Amino acid sequence: MRFVLFIAISFGLVGVATLGFSRATATPATGAGVEEVDQGLQGPGLARHPLFIKIHGRDSRGNPLVTSTTPHGYNPAQIGAYLGLTGDGSGQTIAIVDAYDDPNIIPDLNTFSSTFGLPLVCGTTGANASSCVNFTKATPQGTTSTNSGWALEISLDVEWAHAVAPKANILLVEAASNSFSNLMGAIDYAASHGAAVISNSYGAGEFSGEATYDSHCVLSSAVCTFSTGDSGNPGGYPAYNPYVVAVGGTTLNLTSSGAVTGESAWSGSGGGVSQYETRPSYQTSVNSYARRGIPDVSYDADPNTGFPVYDSVTYQGQSGWFQVGGTSAGAPQWAAIIAVADQLRVASSQPRLTGASFAANTVIYTLQGTSVLADITSGSNGSCGAVCTAGAGYDFVTGLGSPRMGIDSALTGSVSSSPTATATPSGSSTATATSSATATSTPVGRTATATNTPLATPTSCPPGQHKRGVC
């Protein structure tokens, strides 16, 4: 399954084959002017990141021009006006989990921030000590190589989490590779180092035994967000983990001042009904199937609108400003929304939103039908009938809908301390690493560990869901 990090990179769905993951049989209708970001090494047990890039033209040899000298796409001021958040994330830490190394992330984050008037990284030239952002880069599994596609994903995730919650601390945890073992270990590290929200923009097709990984996000002090993928129905894992907030995609139309003029389901939005994960209690009233449905919520993912990302790591021989999209863009921005909500919750003596006991999703689902979650009623992500079609109320294409002004305040609603759960994590999440973490900003000094369960081939598809190279 490929996850959306639309520089226009898609979170394509992949199934498990004897020699590796198969490509999805169809790509989202994003137009001729976008392309999926290179995914690098692929095979059993390896994750993809959903990312697409906007193509701005062709050179004399017909090669795509994927960068520009100035930023294109929705800018932080537009998104800030659109969301209308009352907080800025102060006192909260957003962890970004990605694979491989981005050696230039600090200067690139500063370029992005200086362009849009956001706080610079503390301790760097020009940063104001009273209003800078605390940024930590940790490599708990040891230093690793650079992959240009994943570096672009890192830039998107870090820069846009910062854009939405500019005063939140950022903890970037770089896994040694895109294996599930290493990525889950990176989540464990983030959870044990103060993260309030852990953003993840990667995944793969569902597999038997996936629930053994669920416990990595059963967290009593944090919650995981996951992008659902960029190849439409049926979406993929870990977004199907019932303890995470799964983020699908829309095509959002905004004016230059951030006013909404329209929104529909994006055709690449990962969504559907799980083959393996039991329906959680918070979906009882919205999902008639016995299995978990995704997404929970949505966010703009169309690379044709897209978001500007600055990345100086060369991709296809180019660097600079990329216009990206995919559900990869939604996971870090929903993480930032939750961080702002946590800021407000702490100020009112409430606990943070967490994954344990489905606490975060229980609160989110109480907002169905309110003005802070816009119900998306048009568009589709496949050809499987009702399961692939957006409609009134919860649907398997856009979930409960997209955020609107007041979402952060609404998320300060009370959380039941122990809501009834109909899904239980399987397995354990122990981790080990042979080297301690390194940091390029504030040092983070513990170690992280992970174990891996071999992926198995799915044997059946959920009822009513289109088979798409996964079953």
N, C-alpha and C positions, 0 to 999 in steps of 0.2 A: 504494500500500500504506500503510496507516496504522499508525503505530508506537504502541506502548503506553506511554502515560504515563497510567496509569489514575488520573485524578482522576475517574476513570474516563474516560480518553480512549483510544480504540483506535488501533492502528497499522493502520488499514484498508488492505487491499490495493487498489492502484489500477493500472490498466493505462494504457498510453499511447494516447490518442485524438487525433484531429485537433486538437481545441480544448482538450485537457487530459486529466487523469487521470479515469478513470471510478471511481465508488464501488464498493466490494465489493458482491456480490449478497446477502450475508448478514452478520449481526453476531453476535458471540459471545453465547451464552446466559448473560448476566450478570444477568438479572432486570430487572424494571421499575424498580428503585430505583437505576439507574445511567445515566449518559449519557456520550457521547463528548465530549471537549473540542474546542472550535472550532479548526479547523486553519488558518484564515486563507487567504491567497492560495494557490491551487493551479493547476497547469498543468504542461506538459512541462518536465522538468528540475528540478522542485521536490519537496522531500521533505515527508513527513508525520511527525508524532511520535505514537507510540501511547500514548494516555492516556485514562483513564476516571475519572469522579468519582462518588462515592456521593451519591445524593439522600436528604436527611434528612426530607423532607416537602414540602408545598406551602403557599404563602401564600394569602391570601384570593382572589387572582385566578387561582390555579392554577399560578403560576410555581414552578419547582423551587427548593428551599432547598438549596444546595450547600455551605454553610459552617456551622460551629457555633462556639460560644464556647470549647469545650474540645476537645482532640484525641481522635480516634477511629481505631481500627485498631490493628494491631500496633505497639507502641512500641519504642524502642531497647533497653530492658532485656530485653524478650521475645526480640527478634531476637539480642541479644548472648548470652543464655542458650542459645538454639537453635543458634547457630553455634559457640559456645564457642571463639572464636579466642584464640590464645595471645599474639598481638602486637596492636599498636594502629596500625600504619602509620608509625611514627616513621622519619624520614629519607627517606620516599618521597613522590612528588608524583602526585596523581590529577588528571588534566585532565578537565574536563567541556566537551564541545563542543555548543553549541546555537545556534539562530538568534535574532536580534533581541536587544533589551536588556531586562534586568530591573533597573530603577533602584533597587530596594529590596532587593536580594539580601543585602547585608551586615546591615542591621538585621533582616531576616527570618530569616537564619541565626542571628543572636544570640537572637532570640525562641525559635526552635526549640531552640537549645542550652541556654538558661537554663531552659526548661521541663523538659528531660530531663537536666539535670546534665552537659552536655557542655562542652568548652572553648569559650570565646568567641573571636571574631576578634581577633588581636593588634592593639594600638593603639586599640581601642575601649573605651568606658567599662565598667569592671568586669572587664576581661580581666586575667588573671594572667599576667605576662610570662614566667613559668617553665612555664606549662602551656597557653598559648593556641594557636590554630590559625593558621598562616600562610595567608592567603587573598589571592589575586590575581585581579582581574578585568581581562582584556585585550580590547581591541577593535582587532586588527591591521588590519582593513579599514576603520577609521574608525567613528565613532559612528553608531548606527542607531536606528530607531524602536522603540517597545515594542509587542509583540503579547501580549495577555493570556493566550492559550492557551500560547504558548511560554514566557511568564514563569512560568506554573505548572509547566511542564516543568523549567525551570531550577531552581525551588525544590525540586522533588522530587529532581532529580539531585544537587544540591549538598548538601542537608540529609541525604539518606540515604547518600551516600558518606561524609560526615562521621560519621554515626551508627555505621557499621560499622567505620570506621578513623579514630577521633577524633583521632589525633595526626599523620595524614598531611597534608601540605600540599595545598591545593586551588587549582588554576588553572582558572578559568572563562574559556573563550575564546568570545566572542560573535561569530558570523558575521554579516555585514551583512544577510543574507537567508537564506531556506531553500532557496536554489539549491544544487545539488550542487557547483557551482564554488566557491561561498563556503564551504560546509561542509568540503569537502576541503582548502581552503586553511587553515581553522581547525585541522584535524588536523595539517597540516604545521607550523603555528606551535607547537602544543602539543608536537610531537615534538622541535622544535629548542629548546625552552625548559624542558627538564629533566623532562618527564613520564615516569613509569614505566608508567602505565596511562592509556589515553584512553577515556573512556566516551562512547558515542554512542547516543541513543535516538531514531532517526528512520530513514526509508527510503522506498522506493517499489517498485512492481512491477518485476520484472526487465525488462531491455531489451538488445537486441543492442548490443554494444560496451561493456557494463558493466565488463568486465575491464580496460579502460583505466584505471579508477579504483583497481584493486586495489593498485597500488604505493604508494598513500598510507599503507597499513598494513603494508607490508613493512619493518618497523622493527627495527634492530639493538639498540635501547636501550629499547624500549617495546612494548606490545601494545595493540590496540584491542578493546574489547568493543562489541557491537551488539545491540540488541533486535531480535527477529525479526518483530514485528508482532502486531496484535491481532485479525486477521480469520481466523485459522486457516490451513488449507492454501490456497495453497502458500507463504506467507511471502514475503520480498522481499529486495531488495538495498539496502544493502551487507552484510546479514547473510550472504549467500551468498559473499562474498569468503572464499576459503579461508584467508587469513592472519589473520582475526579470530576471536574467541571469540563465537559466536552464542548468545544467551540466549533461550530460550523461556519458557513460562509454565505454572504449576500452580495448583491450589487447595490451599493448605496449611492444615491445621487445627492450631492450637497451644493449649495451656493457658495460663493467665495467667502461669505460670512458664517458658514457652518449651518445654515438652515436646511432641513431635509425637504427635498422635492419629490422623492420617491425611493422605494426600496423593494427589491424582489429577491427571490432565492437565486443564488449563483449556481450555475449548472455543475460546477465542480465540487460543491459542498458535500463532504463525506457525511453519510447518514444512513440509518437503517436499523435493523433489529439483530441483536447479537445471536450467534449460534451457540454460545457457551455460557454467557454471564446471566445470572438470574435477575429478573426485574426487581429493582430496589423499591423500598416502601414509598419513596417520594414520587414514584411514577404510577402508583396504583390507580389514580383517578384519570390519568391521561394516556396510558398505554395498555391496550387490551391484550397484548401478547405476554407470554410468560417470561420473556427474556428482556434484558436491558435494551432500551432504545437510545440512539444518539442522533443529533447533538442535544445538549441541554439548552444552549443559547447560541447565538450567532454574532457575526461581526463582518464588516466589509472585507471581502476577500478578492474582489475582481481586480486583476492587475491592470485593467484598462483605466480604472480610476487610480488605484494603487497608492503607495506611500513612498516618499523619497527616503533613500538609505544611502549613507556615505560609506564606501568601502574602498580602501587603498590596496587591499590584497588583489592582485591581478586575476581577473576572470576573463577567459577568452582573449587575453592580451589587452584587456581594458580595465580601468579603475576610475573611481570618482563617484558620481551620483547615479544610482540605479533607481528605477521605478519598479517596485515589487508588489506582489500580491499573493494570494493563497490563504488558506486557513492558518498558515504559519503566522500571519499578521495578527490574527485575532487572539491567539493564546497569550502573548505577552501583554496585549492591551487590556484584555479581561483580567489578567493578573494584576495590572496596575489599578484597574477599577476596584478590585477586591482589596488591594493594599490601602487605597484611600478610604474604603468602607471600614477597614480595620482601624485606621487612624481615628475615625469618628466613633467607632465602637469602644475603643480604649478610652477615649475622652469621656464617654458616658458610662464608664465602669462596666462594660460588657466584654465577654471573651471574644477573641478573634474568630473569624470563620475558619473552620477546619474540615479535614476529610473524615476524621473519626466519627462514627455513628451517623454518617451522611449529613453532618451538621450544615455545611455550606450549601449543598444542594437542597436540603430541606427548606432553608430560608429562601433560596432563589425560586423554588417552585411555588412558594406562597405568593409570589409577585405576578403569577400568570393573570393576564387580563387587566393589569393595571397600566397606567400611563408610562411607567418607567421601563417597560418591556414592550416594544412595538411588535405586534403580531404580523408576521409576514405571510401573506395569503396568495401569492402568485409565484410561479416558477416551479422547476422540477430539477432533479438530479439523476434522472435515469428513465427507464421505460418499464417500470414494474408496477404501474397503477398507483393506488392510493399511497403506498409506502414511499413512492418516489415523487410525490406531489405535495407542494406546500398548500396549506389550507387554514381555515379558521381554527384557532386553538393550537395545542401542541401538534407538531408534525415531525416526521423523521428526515426532514430536509433542513429546517432552520430551528428546530426545537421550540422553545417558548418565544423566541424572537430576539430582537436586537436592542441594545441599551438606548435609553433616552434620558434626558435631563432629569435628575433626581434619583438616579439609580444608586448612587453611593449612600444617600440618606436612607433610601428604602431598605438597603441591606443592613441597616442597623436594627432591623426587627429582631425580636427575641429568638433564641435558638433553644430547642428542647435539649436537655442534657443527655437524653438517651432515647432518641426516636426508635420505633420498632424497625428492625432491619430484616429484610427478606433475602439478603445476599450476604455471604460470609467469605472473607478472604481465605484462600487456601495457601498452604505452604508458609515458609518463613523467609525473612529477608535479612540474612546475615551478610556481612561484607568484609572483604579483606583487601588490603593494598600493600604493596611491598615498599612504597615510598611515601613520605609525608607530603602534605600539600605545599605548593609554592605559590607565591602571590606576586603580582606586579604592582599592587597598590597596598592596601592594608593587609598584612600577613594573616593567613588563616592556617592554623597549625596542626589540625588533627588529620587523621587518616580515614579513608573511606573504603568499604569493602563491598563485594557483590558476589552472588552465586548465580549460575545460569541453569535454566531448565531447557533441554533440547526442544525445538519447535516440532510440532507434528502436523501432518496434513489434515485439514478439515474434512469431515466426511459428509456433511449435509449443510444446506442453506436454510435460514429461518423461513417460516411460512410467509408467502406473499412478497418475497424479496427476489429481485432479479439476480440470476447467477452471472457473475462478472469476472471470470477468470480466477476466482478465489475458491470455489467449491468444485 
